[in-house]
């Protein structure tokens, strides 16, 4: 039998080459091909953003994917799904895939972003806006790394690297023996959302002492933003701002519950939507409260509007203003108290005021307080970022917020000093004294920078404290 087969192959080589090639190649594939894949591996991918803002398209315009996998090392990427790991990602490689009309791009992210070298994280954050600004019909996806996906990448990398071999025989044998992967998405083609409702929330604490009370407005937008919506956690921008606003609402609602600690300010807490899209939720809310209603706290005496934005990291604190506050105003009082509390109690925090005029010629506003400034309301924004252009505000790498607790205490104490008129000049000399106070009074004293020991003797709903107070 083997002698007959040998004679057949000998006759084939003696005949024309095209016939030999057509018959011999399938024989090699049958003889050396590995066992077929036992099963498909399914993993979750997250598509790049797609949106239009003021007539300008951003992001990817396509979602369907059904093509063979390759890595960027392959010479030919046309109609291939290009997969690459974040550690190997660069804008040049990304552009190479787009220029060659790749079928899709899949970027593999590590499960734990904090394990990534900081230079790689910073580089990717700087590239995210450029990726979004480059409109493309190539579907772009992100996936979180696991063992199976890493194995697929490794095998695809080996296969792609062989594509540049000088020997056609090496390419042939490798094609026959290597594993190939077909990447297929299960979702449907994306459709534009023509009308999307923006939800905003507000809560109020009414002050005491008269009808015409000044109002302090505390604002934070709840949106996160990044190159992939479902991976945009926004721990710092602006999860930190919302968390701080909720904690301030909790503290002051307790204080406003008791007559002894009920202050002479109305407090308005506003959580806005659409913050990353030019603060559209704030714009609509202002229109509803200033233009289309007869009763609104905003139509009364507004002391100031304080916007909280990106406050979870860093050792800096910046008060961004469109117009520097005048001495004698509540805005100026808050500015001075922030300086005092930071220098006396948190010396590691570097506080400063940043003045930037509103530029109505820009397509987007820099900070949320500018929406209020346009309506002639005194407003400013607190942030640990020195500029609104910092890439941390719009990145899927924003996954940690480590200084939020400290910054919340600093801002809470500064606000309490303004609301309860407890400035440095009015602070009493710390004597040895017996205080008949509620628990909440002691909390306010703690905010105002007093230290000391206390002996507590419960007296009904109040407590008698023997306390030595020392000013910080």
C-alpha positions as CSV (number, residue, x, y, z in Angstrom):
1,X,0.0,0.0,0.0
2,X,2.8,2.4,1.0
3,X,4.7,1.5,-2.2
4,X,1.6,2.5,-4.3
5,X,1.2,5.8,-2.4
6,X,4.8,6.5,-3.0
7,X,4.5,5.9,-6.7
8,X,1.4,8.2,-6.8
9,X,3.3,11.1,-5.1
10,X,6.2,10.5,-7.5
11,X,4.0,10.8,-10.5
12,X,2.4,14.0,-9.1
13,X,5.8,15.7,-8.7
14,X,6.6,14.8,-12.3
15,X,3.4,16.4,-13.5
16,X,2.5,20.1,-13.7
17,X,3.1,22.1,-10.5
18,X,-0.4,23.7,-10.2
19,X,-1.9,20.2,-10.0
20,X,0.7,19.1,-7.4
21,X,0.1,22.2,-5.3
22,X,-3.7,21.8,-5.3
23,X,-3.6,18.1,-4.3
24,X,-0.6,18.1,-2.0
25,X,-1.6,21.0,0.2
26,X,-4.9,19.5,1.4
27,X,-3.0,16.3,2.2
28,X,-0.5,18.2,4.4
29,X,-3.4,20.0,6.2
30,X,-5.1,16.7,6.9
31,X,-1.9,15.0,8.1
32,X,-0.6,17.7,10.5
33,X,-3.6,19.8,11.5
34,X,-4.4,19.7,15.3
35,X,-7.6,18.5,16.8
36,X,-10.6,20.8,16.3
37,X,-11.4,23.3,19.1
38,X,-13.5,21.7,21.8
39,X,-15.5,24.8,22.5
40,X,-15.8,28.6,22.0
41,X,-14.7,31.0,24.7
42,X,-17.1,33.8,25.4
43,X,-15.9,37.0,27.1
44,X,-17.5,40.4,27.7
45,X,-16.3,43.4,25.6
46,X,-17.2,47.1,26.1
47,X,-17.5,49.3,23.1
48,X,-15.9,52.7,22.7
49,X,-18.2,55.7,23.1
50,X,-20.3,56.9,20.2
51,X,-22.0,60.3,20.4
52,X,-22.5,63.6,18.7
53,X,-21.9,66.9,20.5
54,X,-22.9,70.2,18.9
55,X,-22.9,68.5,15.5
56,X,-19.4,67.0,15.9
57,X,-19.3,63.1,15.8
58,X,-17.1,61.3,18.3
59,X,-16.0,57.7,18.7
60,X,-16.7,54.5,16.7
61,X,-19.6,54.3,14.4
62,X,-19.9,50.5,14.1
63,X,-20.5,47.5,16.4
64,X,-20.7,44.3,14.3
65,X,-17.7,42.1,14.4
66,X,-17.1,38.7,12.7
67,X,-13.6,38.3,11.5
68,X,-10.3,36.5,12.2
69,X,-8.0,37.6,15.0
70,X,-4.6,39.1,14.5
71,X,-2.2,41.1,16.6
72,X,-0.8,44.4,15.5
73,X,2.5,42.6,14.7
74,X,1.0,41.1,11.5
75,X,1.8,42.8,8.2
76,X,-1.7,42.7,6.9
77,X,-4.5,43.9,9.2
78,X,-7.3,44.5,6.6
79,X,-10.6,42.9,7.6
80,X,-8.9,41.4,10.7
81,X,-9.8,41.8,14.4
82,X,-6.7,43.4,15.9
83,X,-6.2,42.5,19.5
84,X,-3.5,44.2,21.7
85,X,-2.8,44.4,25.4
86,X,-2.7,47.7,27.2
87,X,1.0,47.3,28.1
88,X,1.8,47.2,24.3
89,X,-0.7,49.8,23.3
90,X,0.4,53.0,21.5
91,X,-1.4,55.5,19.4
92,X,0.8,54.7,16.4
93,X,-0.3,51.0,16.6
94,X,-3.9,52.0,17.0
95,X,-3.7,54.3,13.9
96,X,-2.0,51.5,11.9
97,X,-5.1,49.3,12.5
98,X,-7.4,52.1,11.4
99,X,-5.4,53.0,8.3
100,X,-5.4,49.4,7.1
101,X,-9.2,49.2,7.6
102,X,-9.1,46.5,10.3
103,X,-12.3,44.6,10.9
104,X,-12.2,45.6,14.6
105,X,-9.8,46.5,17.4
106,X,-9.9,44.9,20.9
107,X,-7.8,46.3,23.6
108,X,-7.2,44.0,26.6
109,X,-7.1,45.7,30.0
110,X,-5.7,44.3,33.2
111,X,-8.2,43.3,35.9
112,X,-6.6,45.5,38.5
113,X,-5.7,48.9,37.0
114,X,-3.6,49.8,40.2
115,X,-1.0,47.2,39.2
116,X,-0.2,49.0,36.0
117,X,3.0,51.2,35.9
118,X,2.0,54.8,36.4
119,X,3.7,55.9,33.1
120,X,1.5,53.5,31.1
121,X,-1.6,54.7,32.9
122,X,-0.8,58.3,32.3
123,X,0.0,57.7,28.6
124,X,-3.3,55.9,28.0
125,X,-5.3,58.7,29.8
126,X,-3.7,61.2,27.5
127,X,-4.6,59.2,24.5
128,X,-8.3,58.6,25.4
129,X,-9.5,62.1,24.2
130,X,-7.6,61.6,20.9
131,X,-9.2,58.2,20.3
132,X,-12.6,59.6,20.9
133,X,-11.9,62.6,18.7
134,X,-11.0,60.3,15.8
135,X,-14.3,59.2,14.2
136,X,-14.0,55.7,12.7
137,X,-16.2,53.0,11.3
138,X,-14.0,50.4,12.8
139,X,-15.6,48.8,15.9
140,X,-13.4,49.4,18.9
141,X,-13.8,47.3,22.0
142,X,-12.2,46.8,25.4
143,X,-12.0,43.6,27.4
144,X,-10.8,42.7,30.8
145,X,-8.0,40.1,30.9
146,X,-8.5,36.6,32.1
147,X,-6.5,33.3,31.6
148,X,-8.5,32.2,28.5
149,X,-8.3,35.6,26.8
150,X,-4.6,35.8,27.6
151,X,-4.0,32.4,26.0
152,X,-5.9,33.5,22.9
153,X,-3.7,36.6,22.7
154,X,-0.5,34.6,23.1
155,X,-1.4,32.1,20.3
156,X,-2.6,34.9,18.0
157,X,0.6,36.8,18.6
158,X,2.7,33.7,17.6
159,X,0.6,33.3,14.5
160,X,0.8,37.0,13.6
161,X,4.6,37.1,14.0
162,X,5.0,34.2,11.6
163,X,3.3,36.2,8.8
164,X,6.5,38.1,8.1
165,X,8.6,34.9,7.6
166,X,10.8,34.9,4.5
167,X,10.1,31.2,3.8
168,X,6.8,30.3,2.2
169,X,7.2,26.8,3.6
170,X,7.4,28.1,7.1
171,X,4.3,30.1,6.7
172,X,2.5,27.0,5.2
173,X,3.5,24.7,8.0
174,X,2.7,27.2,10.7
175,X,-0.7,27.9,9.1
176,X,-1.5,24.2,9.2
177,X,-0.4,23.7,12.8
178,X,-1.3,27.0,14.6
179,X,-4.6,27.7,16.2
180,X,-6.8,30.4,14.6
181,X,-9.6,32.4,16.2
182,X,-12.7,33.9,14.8
183,X,-13.9,36.9,16.8
184,X,-17.7,37.3,16.7
185,X,-20.0,39.7,18.6
186,X,-23.5,38.7,19.7
187,X,-25.0,42.2,19.9
188,X,-26.9,44.1,17.3
189,X,-25.8,47.2,15.4
190,X,-25.8,50.4,17.5
191,X,-28.6,52.9,17.1
192,X,-28.6,56.6,17.9
193,X,-30.6,57.7,20.9
194,X,-32.5,60.8,19.7
195,X,-34.0,61.9,23.1
196,X,-32.4,61.1,26.4
197,X,-33.8,62.3,29.7
198,X,-31.3,63.8,32.2
199,X,-32.2,63.2,35.8
200,X,-31.2,65.6,38.5
201,X,-31.9,65.6,42.2
202,X,-32.3,68.3,44.8
203,X,-32.8,68.5,48.6
204,X,-33.3,71.4,50.9
205,X,-32.7,72.3,54.5
206,X,-34.6,75.4,55.6
207,X,-32.8,77.8,58.0
208,X,-34.2,79.5,61.0
209,X,-34.5,83.2,62.0
210,X,-36.7,84.9,59.5
211,X,-38.2,84.7,56.0
212,X,-35.5,86.3,53.9
213,X,-32.6,84.0,54.7
214,X,-29.5,83.7,52.4
215,X,-29.1,80.4,50.6
216,X,-26.0,78.3,50.2
217,X,-26.1,75.9,47.2
218,X,-23.9,72.8,47.2
219,X,-23.6,71.1,43.8
220,X,-22.0,68.0,42.3
221,X,-22.6,66.3,38.9
222,X,-22.9,62.5,39.1
223,X,-21.6,61.6,35.6
224,X,-18.4,59.7,34.9
225,X,-16.7,59.7,31.5
226,X,-14.1,57.7,29.6
227,X,-13.4,56.1,26.3
228,X,-15.7,53.2,27.2
229,X,-18.9,54.1,29.1
230,X,-19.3,50.8,31.0
231,X,-15.7,51.0,32.2
232,X,-16.0,54.6,33.3
233,X,-16.2,54.3,37.1
234,X,-15.3,57.9,37.9
235,X,-14.1,57.3,41.4
236,X,-12.5,60.7,41.6
237,X,-14.4,62.5,38.8
238,X,-17.0,62.8,40.0
239,X,-17.8,60.1,42.4
240,X,-15.8,62.0,45.0
241,X,-17.9,65.1,44.5
242,X,-21.2,63.3,44.9
243,X,-19.9,61.3,48.0
244,X,-18.8,64.6,49.6
245,X,-22.1,66.3,48.9
246,X,-24.1,63.4,50.4
247,X,-21.9,63.4,53.5
248,X,-22.4,67.2,53.9
249,X,-26.1,66.7,53.5
250,X,-26.1,64.0,56.3
251,X,-24.1,66.2,58.7
252,X,-26.0,69.4,58.3
253,X,-29.4,67.6,58.3
254,X,-28.5,66.3,61.8
255,X,-27.5,69.8,62.9
256,X,-30.7,71.4,61.4
257,X,-32.8,68.9,63.3
258,X,-32.0,70.5,66.7
259,X,-33.0,74.0,67.6
260,X,-29.7,74.8,69.3
261,X,-27.7,74.0,66.1
262,X,-30.2,75.3,63.5
263,X,-28.4,77.9,61.5
264,X,-29.6,81.1,59.7
265,X,-28.9,79.8,56.2
266,X,-31.0,77.8,53.8
267,X,-29.0,74.9,52.4
268,X,-29.8,73.6,48.9
269,X,-28.1,70.3,47.8
270,X,-28.2,69.7,44.0
271,X,-26.9,66.6,42.2
272,X,-26.9,67.2,38.5
273,X,-26.8,65.0,35.4
274,X,-25.2,65.6,32.1
275,X,-22.1,67.1,33.7
276,X,-19.7,65.7,31.2
277,X,-21.8,67.0,28.3
278,X,-21.4,70.7,29.0
279,X,-23.4,70.5,32.2
280,X,-26.7,70.2,30.4
281,X,-28.6,69.1,33.5
282,X,-27.5,72.2,35.4
283,X,-28.4,74.4,32.5
284,X,-32.0,72.9,32.4
285,X,-32.3,73.1,36.2
286,X,-31.4,76.8,36.2
287,X,-33.9,77.5,33.5
288,X,-36.6,75.7,35.4
289,X,-35.8,77.5,38.7
290,X,-35.1,81.0,37.3
291,X,-37.3,81.3,34.2
292,X,-40.3,79.1,34.7
293,X,-41.3,79.2,38.3
294,X,-42.7,81.7,40.8
295,X,-41.2,80.1,43.9
296,X,-37.6,79.0,44.1
297,X,-34.8,79.3,46.6
298,X,-32.6,80.5,43.8
299,X,-34.8,83.5,43.4
300,X,-34.0,84.5,46.9
301,X,-30.7,85.8,48.4
302,X,-28.1,83.3,47.2
303,X,-25.0,83.6,49.4
304,X,-22.9,81.5,47.0
305,X,-22.9,78.3,45.0
306,X,-20.2,75.8,45.8
307,X,-19.5,73.1,43.1
308,X,-17.7,69.9,44.2
309,X,-15.6,68.3,41.4
310,X,-12.8,65.8,41.6
311,X,-11.8,65.9,45.2
312,X,-10.7,62.4,46.0
313,X,-7.0,62.5,45.4
314,X,-3.9,64.8,45.6
315,X,-2.5,67.1,48.2
316,X,-3.7,70.3,46.6
317,X,-7.0,72.1,46.8
318,X,-8.0,74.8,44.3
319,X,-10.9,77.2,44.4
320,X,-11.7,78.0,40.8
321,X,-13.5,81.3,40.3
322,X,-14.7,83.3,37.4
323,X,-14.7,86.5,39.4
324,X,-12.6,86.9,42.6
325,X,-14.9,87.3,45.7
326,X,-15.1,90.7,47.3
327,X,-14.2,91.2,50.9
328,X,-17.1,91.2,53.3
329,X,-19.1,88.7,51.2
330,X,-20.0,85.1,52.2
331,X,-17.8,83.9,49.3
332,X,-14.8,85.7,50.6
333,X,-15.5,84.3,54.1
334,X,-15.4,80.8,52.7
335,X,-12.2,81.5,50.8
336,X,-10.5,82.7,54.0
337,X,-11.8,79.8,56.1
338,X,-10.5,77.3,53.5
339,X,-7.1,78.9,53.7
340,X,-7.2,78.9,57.5
341,X,-8.3,75.3,58.0
342,X,-5.9,74.0,55.4
343,X,-2.9,75.8,56.9
344,X,-3.7,75.1,60.6
345,X,-5.1,71.6,60.5
346,X,-4.0,70.1,57.2
347,X,-0.6,71.6,56.4
348,X,0.1,68.9,53.8
349,X,-2.8,70.4,51.7
350,X,-1.7,73.3,49.5
351,X,-4.7,75.6,49.0
352,X,-4.9,78.3,46.3
353,X,-7.5,80.3,44.3
354,X,-7.5,79.9,40.5
355,X,-9.1,82.8,38.6
356,X,-10.3,82.1,35.0
357,X,-12.9,84.2,33.2
358,X,-15.8,82.5,31.4
359,X,-15.1,82.2,27.7
360,X,-18.5,82.0,26.0
361,X,-16.7,81.4,22.6
362,X,-15.6,77.9,23.8
363,X,-17.8,75.0,22.8
364,X,-17.8,73.7,26.3
365,X,-17.6,75.3,29.7
366,X,-14.6,74.6,31.9
367,X,-16.3,74.1,35.3
368,X,-19.8,73.7,36.5
369,X,-19.8,77.0,38.5
370,X,-19.6,78.8,35.1
371,X,-23.3,77.7,34.4
372,X,-24.3,79.6,37.5
373,X,-21.9,82.5,36.7
374,X,-23.6,83.1,33.4
375,X,-26.9,83.6,35.3
376,X,-25.1,86.1,37.6
377,X,-25.1,83.9,40.7
378,X,-21.9,83.9,42.8
379,X,-20.3,80.5,42.3
380,X,-17.0,78.7,42.4
381,X,-15.7,75.1,42.1
382,X,-13.5,73.2,44.5
383,X,-11.2,70.6,43.0
384,X,-7.8,69.1,43.6
385,X,-7.1,69.7,39.9
386,X,-5.4,72.9,38.8
387,X,-7.0,72.9,35.3
388,X,-10.2,71.6,33.8
389,X,-8.1,70.1,31.0
390,X,-6.5,67.5,33.3
391,X,-7.0,64.0,31.7
392,X,-8.1,62.4,35.0
393,X,-11.5,64.0,34.6
394,X,-12.3,61.8,31.5
395,X,-10.6,58.4,31.8
396,X,-11.5,54.8,32.5
397,X,-8.3,54.7,34.6
398,X,-10.1,56.8,37.3
399,X,-10.7,53.9,39.7
400,X,-9.2,55.1,43.0
401,X,-10.1,57.9,45.5
402,X,-7.7,57.8,48.5
403,X,-7.9,61.4,50.0
404,X,-11.7,61.8,50.0
405,X,-12.1,61.5,53.8
406,X,-9.5,64.1,54.6
407,X,-10.8,66.6,52.0
408,X,-14.4,66.1,53.2
409,X,-13.4,67.0,56.8
410,X,-11.5,70.1,55.6
411,X,-14.4,71.4,53.5
412,X,-17.1,70.5,56.1
413,X,-15.3,72.5,58.8
414,X,-14.8,75.4,56.5
415,X,-18.5,75.5,55.7
416,X,-19.5,75.1,59.3
417,X,-17.4,78.1,60.3
418,X,-19.2,80.2,57.6
419,X,-22.7,78.9,58.4
420,X,-22.3,79.3,62.2
421,X,-20.2,82.5,61.9
422,X,-17.3,80.9,63.7
423,X,-14.4,82.7,62.2
424,X,-10.9,83.2,63.7
425,X,-11.7,86.7,65.0
426,X,-14.9,85.5,66.8
427,X,-13.4,82.4,68.3
428,X,-13.5,82.6,72.1
429,X,-10.4,82.3,74.3
430,X,-10.2,78.6,75.3
431,X,-11.0,78.5,79.1
432,X,-11.6,75.7,81.5
433,X,-15.4,75.4,81.4
434,X,-18.5,73.3,82.0
435,X,-20.7,73.1,79.0
436,X,-24.4,72.0,79.0
437,X,-24.6,70.9,75.3
438,X,-26.0,68.4,73.0
439,X,-23.9,65.8,71.3
440,X,-24.3,67.8,68.0
441,X,-22.9,70.9,69.7
442,X,-19.7,69.0,70.5
443,X,-19.5,67.9,66.9
444,X,-19.7,71.5,65.7
445,X,-16.9,72.5,68.2
446,X,-14.8,69.7,66.8
447,X,-15.3,71.1,63.3
448,X,-14.2,74.5,64.6
449,X,-10.7,73.2,65.5
450,X,-10.9,72.7,69.2
451,X,-9.0,69.9,71.0
452,X,-9.2,68.6,74.5
453,X,-10.5,65.9,76.8
454,X,-14.0,65.6,78.0
455,X,-15.9,63.9,80.8
456,X,-19.4,63.0,79.8
457,X,-22.4,62.8,82.2
458,X,-25.7,62.1,80.4
459,X,-28.6,64.4,81.3
460,X,-31.6,63.3,79.4
461,X,-31.1,64.1,75.7
462,X,-28.2,66.4,76.6
463,X,-24.9,65.7,78.3
464,X,-22.8,67.7,80.7
465,X,-19.2,68.0,79.6
466,X,-16.3,69.0,81.7
467,X,-14.0,70.0,78.8
468,X,-10.7,71.8,78.5
469,X,-10.7,73.5,75.1
470,X,-7.5,74.3,73.2
471,X,-7.5,76.3,70.0
472,X,-5.5,74.7,67.2
